[in-house]
Amino acid sequence: MEIVEGVRLTREEDERLGESGFNIKVGINSGVAVVGNIGSENRYSYTAMGEEVNLAARLESIPPLYGCTVVVGEHTAQMANKLFLMRELDWVVVKGTAKSIAIYQPIVDSALATDQHKDLVRSFAQALAHYRAMRFAEAYAEWSDLAASYELPPSPSSVMAARAYSFIQQPPALPWDPVHVLTSK
């Protein structure tokens, strides 16, 4: 979170000076991996391999889709939920897998969480419950309020409000699965 904030401040300073700024995106996952020198005697590299490593790589592509910087997998969210106030963003299926997972965004260090942060997480969760129950108008209203009050677009609230609005305009075919399928890495 400190690195993300440092990059944000550097980008703002670069832009203030008329230079091109840059962004970062972070995907974090936790689990079992094979780590070490991998390869042959003539050519090898120190790396990490495994299903959890692949998922972390896929998670890295998700933040721009939700208007945020950091996305973590379920196991990471469970491990860090006492350290950070976490917001569940969505259920997704990443490219190359068939199993859906919940993705989360760390909002702030738990010790620094304000009532406003907690309201954001609580209201977003309410909107997500409406969305998953196909109450798209209620989800849209809640996410739109959050986007206007707490987090300006692009943000998870504005992204999800747009998705709910599209389902208001054209309801999904039944039976509907609220899992968002990602088609690129």
C-alpha positions in Angstrom: 0.0 0.0 0.0 2.9 2.3 0.7 4.5 1.6 -2.7 1.2 2.3 -4.4 0.9 5.6 -2.6 4.5 6.4 -3.5 3.8 5.7 -7.2 0.7 7.9 -7.1 2.6 10.8 -5.6 5.4 10.4 -8.1 2.9 10.3 -11.0 1.2 13.5 -9.7 4.6 15.3 -9.4 5.6 14.1 -12.9 2.3 15.3 -14.4 2.6 18.7 -12.5 6.0 19.1 -14.2 4.4 18.3 -17.6 6.0 14.8 -17.8 4.3 11.5 -18.5 3.4 9.8 -15.3 2.9 6.1 -14.8 0.6 3.7 -13.0 1.1 0.3 -11.4 -1.3 -2.6 -11.0 -0.8 -5.3 -8.4 -2.3 -8.8 -8.2 -1.5 -10.8 -5.0 -2.3 -14.4 -4.3 -1.2 -16.8 -1.6 -0.7 -20.5 -1.6 1.7 -23.3 -2.4 4.4 -22.9 -5.1 7.6 -24.5 -6.3 10.3 -21.9 -5.8 14.0 -22.2 -6.8 16.3 -22.7 -9.6 14.3 -24.3 -12.4 15.6 -25.6 -15.7 18.6 -27.6 -16.9 22.2 -27.7 -15.8 23.1 -25.4 -18.8 20.2 -23.0 -18.4 18.1 -22.2 -15.4 16.6 -19.3 -13.6 15.3 -18.7 -10.1 11.5 -18.6 -10.3 8.2 -19.6 -8.8 5.8 -22.0 -10.5 2.5 -23.4 -9.7 -1.3 -22.9 -9.9 -1.2 -20.1 -7.2 1.6 -18.3 -9.0 -0.4 -18.4 -12.3 -3.4 -17.1 -10.5 -1.4 -14.2 -9.1 -0.3 -13.4 -12.6 -3.9 -13.4 -13.8 -4.9 -11.2 -10.8 -2.4 -8.6 -11.9 -4.4 -7.8 -15.0 -7.6 -7.2 -13.1 -7.1 -3.8 -11.3 -7.6 -1.7 -14.4 -10.9 -3.5 -15.2 -12.2 -2.4 -11.8 -10.7 1.1 -11.6 -8.4 0.2 -8.8 -4.7 -0.6 -8.3 -4.5 -3.7 -6.1 -6.5 -6.9 -6.2 -6.0 -9.9 -4.0 -7.2 -13.5 -4.1 -9.5 -15.1 -1.6 -6.7 -16.8 0.5 -4.7 -13.6 0.7 -7.8 -11.6 1.7 -8.5 -14.2 4.5 -4.9 -14.0 5.7 -4.7 -10.2 5.7 -8.2 -9.2 6.7 -7.1 -8.3 10.3 -4.3 -6.1 8.8 -6.4 -4.4 6.1 -10.0 -3.4 5.6 -10.9 -5.5 2.6 -13.7 -5.0 0.0 -15.0 -7.9 -1.9 -15.2 -6.7 -5.5 -16.7 -9.6 -7.5 -16.7 -13.2 -8.4 -14.5 -13.9 -11.5 -13.3 -16.7 -13.6 -9.8 -15.9 -14.9 -8.6 -17.0 -18.3 -7.2 -20.5 -18.2 -9.4 -21.8 -15.4 -12.9 -22.9 -14.9 -13.3 -22.3 -11.2 -14.7 -18.9 -10.0 -13.0 -17.0 -7.2 -13.8 -14.0 -5.1 -11.5 -11.0 -5.6 -10.9 -8.4 -3.0 -9.4 -4.9 -2.8 -7.5 -3.8 0.3 -8.9 -0.4 1.2 -6.7 0.8 4.0 -4.6 -0.4 6.9 -7.2 -1.6 9.5 -5.7 0.7 12.2 -6.4 3.7 9.9 -9.9 2.7 8.8 -12.4 5.5 9.3 -16.2 5.3 9.5 -16.2 6.5 5.9 -14.0 3.6 4.8 -16.2 1.1 6.7 -19.4 2.7 5.2 -17.8 2.3 1.7 -17.1 -1.4 2.3 -20.6 -2.0 3.8 -22.5 -0.2 1.1 -20.5 -1.8 -1.7 -21.2 -5.3 -0.2 -25.0 -4.3 -0.1 -24.9 -3.4 -3.7 -23.0 -6.6 -4.6 -25.7 -8.6 -2.8 -28.4 -6.8 -4.8 -26.5 -7.4 -8.0 -26.1 -11.1 -7.3 -29.8 -11.4 -6.5 -30.6 -9.7 -9.9 -31.9 -6.5 -8.2 -29.9 -4.5 -10.7 -31.7 -1.2 -10.2 -31.0 -1.3 -6.4 -27.3 -2.2 -7.1 -27.0 0.5 -9.7 -28.4 3.1 -7.3 -26.1 2.1 -4.5 -23.0 1.9 -6.6 -23.8 5.2 -8.3 -24.2 6.9 -4.9 -20.8 5.5 -3.8 -19.2 6.6 -7.1 -20.5 10.2 -6.5 -19.9 10.3 -2.7 -16.8 8.2 -1.9 -14.8 7.4 -5.0 -14.8 9.2 -8.3 -14.7 7.3 -11.6 -12.9 5.2 -12.6 -13.5 3.2 -9.4 -14.9 -0.2 -8.5 -18.2 1.5 -7.7 -18.5 3.2 -11.1 -17.4 0.1 -12.9 -20.0 -2.0 -11.2 -22.7 0.7 -11.5 -22.1 0.6 -15.3 -22.4 -3.2 -15.3 -25.6 -3.1 -13.3 -27.0 -0.4 -15.6 -26.3 -2.6 -18.7 -28.4 -5.4 -17.1 -31.2 -2.9 -16.4 -31.1 -2.0 -20.1 -30.8 -5.6 -21.3 -31.5 -8.2 -18.6 -29.4 -11.3 -18.7 -30.7 -14.6 -20.0 -31.9 -17.0 -17.3 -30.5 -18.9 -15.5 -28.1 -16.2 -14.7 -24.7 -16.7 -13.1 -23.3 -13.5 -11.4 -19.7 -14.7 -12.1 -17.8 -12.3 -14.4 -15.7 -14.3 -16.9 -12.5 -12.7 -17.9 -11.5 -13.4 -21.5 -7.9 -12.1 -21.5 -4.8 -12.6 -19.4 
